[in-house]
Amino acid sequence: MIVAMKNFVKRSRPKRYMARDAAYPVGGHPGIYIASRPSPYPITTQQRKVRNVAAECGIKKGMKKAPLQLSMRDCVGPKMRKS
């Protein structure tokens, strides 16, 4: 019995396939395997700065284009230049 853990995921192996111009099929392995999830990359100082400025200016996912453009011009630009 396989117990699902937070850092691991169950993956299927690649299927056997036949290319159009090939003489015989290639690849493919039956079954499944357990893979570890990739670890997150560390955030750089530039990324942290942009994230903080965006939060201060009220920029969030799913914003309409007009408010985004206004906040980019009026808030983000001056704050990024200043710091």
PyMOL commands that set and color helices and strands:
alter all, ss='L'
color gray80, all
select helices_A, chain A and resi 45-57+65-82
alter helices_A, ss='H'
color red, helices_A
select strands_A, chain A and resi 8-12+32-36
alter strands_A, ss='S'
color yellow, strands_A
deselect
rebuild
show_as cartoon
